[in-house]
Amino acid sequence: MKRIRIAGGRVLDPSRGKEGRLDIRIEGGRIAAVAPTGKLPDAAGEKVVEAAGLWVLPGLVDMHVHLREPGEEYKEDLESGLGAAVRGGFAAVCSMPNTHPPNDTRAVTEMLIRKADRLGLARLHPVAAITRGLEGKDLVEMGDLMAGGAVAFSDDGRCVADANVMRRALEYSASFGSVIIQHAQDSGLTPKPLTHEGAVGTKLGLGGWPGAAEEVVVARDIILARLTGGSYHVAHVSTAGSVEMIRRAKEEGLHVTAEVTPHHLLLTDEATATYDTSTKVNPPLRPEKDRKALLEGLREGVIDAIATDHAPHSLLEKEGDFQSAAFGISGLETAVGLVLGLVADGIISPLQMARAMSAAPCRILGLEGGSLAEGAPAHVTLIDPERPHVVDPSTFTSRGRNTPFAGRTLPGRAVMTVVAGEIVFDESRGKG
């Protein structure tokens, strides 16, 4: 039986709200023992990972990524995307269904899981479509898709505009114990959704995506969550108004959760002022007042999770003029370093980082993980919080090199990723 002892690290276990200098023994793909450093007896044949100076977290989970397979493998495929994930410290990722064909049948879900399992990198948990063909009309067979391995439902990239369709989706989610993830964007308010509708967008001649377009959908859906008792999750929250509505929904006891991206936490619409196409994202970067509200919402726990919305594109699709460039940022390999900057600035604590990037996604989606307690699955991420490095997209494992953070110095990085007791990434050796 393979044994690994992670020795002397600063263990951050958000599932129990505990942290300290501990040793962890892994056996048979599970956490076998946790004890103060130096208190675990040696075990025959075990590999010792010296973790002094490192943070030891439950394996990070990115609940919102686009891996482009099937249909657009020139942008990303499972191998490159899951390779980028483990290099970024993610033991598991949840792939969005807006592929070609979309993931709206059990066959697609099972195909993705089988291929990911063969690769032996990060675990893949597919998110299936809410509606067939992502057309916003007919619901998919949720029970069948869940039996095939789907962990949630979303028409991400498109908003479920029909209130009755969303109502029925939430009703079914309540019956099946699943989650509905909404891309909140009213298409009537976003006829030309290029940048935030405000002073910067007006000056550039690129406005067209007001915060209200997100907020009217969030407001409607919270009302429907109240009506149905369903579990509702807001993808990539971007406005202060949305944060306030989510806060009130939580206070009311509704099953409402939310995620935020690193780029919305760190950048504002001012970043678009030079027509830099790497800053073109959906939803768009918002003004400073929204960014501050997102940071406060994360700190307070109103926003549950940090998710990258990893959206790789080919070079041609992100070059050229702003209007024709594709939306999205390649985020898996920069997320840890960017969030470590928030920790260094005192905005969130290391334990809050672990909660938002591991325990919360597992709780929302019902995944096994997010804990370093004895008996938990041995998904573990080791982070060096003091290993500065400059973001160089040319070195990304992901095929997507589109990032507005190129050239930025980040304070630290993930150095090892363990999935089910296997070292799948070791910074000193590349893939384990």
ABEGO torsion letter per residue (X at the ends): XBBBBBBGBBBBBAAAGBBEBBBBBBBGGBBABBBBBGABBBBBGBBBBBABGBBBBBBBBBABBBAGOBGAAAABBAAAAAAAAAAAGBABBBBBABBOBBBABAAAAAAAAAAAAAAGBBBBBBBBBABBGGAGABBBBAAAAAAAGBABBBABGBBBABAAAAAAAAAAAAAAGBBBBBBBBBAAABABBABBBBAAAAAAGABGBBAAAAAAAAAAAAAAAAAAGBBBBBBGBABAAAAAAAAAAAAAGBBBBBBBBAAAAABBAAAAAAGBAAABBOBBBBBAAAAAAAAAAAAAGABABBBAGBBBBBAAAABEBAAABBBEBBAAAAAAAAAAAAAAAGABBAAAAAAAAAAAAAAAAGBBEGBABBGBBBBBBBBBABBBBBBBAAABABABABBAABGBBBABBBABBBBGGBBABBAAAEBX
